[in-house]
Amino acid sequence: MIKVLVVDDHEIMRQGISLVFELEDDFELVGEACDGGEALEKTEETAPDIILMDIRMPKKDGIQTSKEIKEKWPKIKIMALTAVDKVEEILTALDSGIDGYMLKNVSASELLHGVRQVADGRPYLHPAIASQVLEEKKGAAVREKARDGKLHDLLTPRESAVLSLMGEGYKNKEIAGKLFLSEETVKSHVSHVLTKLEQADRMQAVLFALRHNLIKLVYGDKAEKP
């Protein structure tokens, strides 16, 4: 059972999101919060597995709230669910330590798919968001061409392949099957990638790789039906 906390300052939106999870057998809605301060209180009270976090909220926004939650409860997953689609704000949100980013115009099935993926320990970027990050990355690649060359040299071909599959949302067991490796070997490669790129977790490693042109992601698959 995946315990979910919904954080949004608009009551009708919060109730609608909550209803989506109340209708699913593998989710338990443990609470709702209308701002960052209440989100911190509810997080401590309910110990959710994943938090659906709005970005723009009064008193304390979702980015600052996410940072504080990650500092205090690093194992809790956070999915940004927001109308914010400006690339600068997206990158700021991703840098706050969240595990996924989704726009509010998604369908219920897409929402459930993304939340299940993040709860399973895999990063998730809404396809439209991934496109914007890729566009930003193209400009950064030109400005940092010399540095990018050095970064490419840091990873072995196998580590680069593992990183690409991480970015596409595959977990270690699935990567192992695709690359004909043992799961332990994949775990070792993931650890090496994080160390070499000086990133704390998979989501940050994928974002870093996108920014520096280390991997190319294809978001062509449709969201899985729950």
Secondary structure, 3 states (H helix, E strand, C coil): CEEEEEECCCHHHHHHHHHHHHCCCCEEEEEEECCHHHHHHHHHHHCCCEEEECCCCCCCCHHHHHHHHHHHCCCCEEEEEECCCCHHHHHHHHHCCCCEEEECCCCHHHHHHHHHHHHCCCCEECHHHHHHHHHHHHHHHHHCHHHHHHHHHHCCHHHHHHHHHHHCCCCHHHHHHHHCCCHHHHHHHHHHHHHHHCCCCHHHHHHHHHHCCCCCCCCCCCCCCC
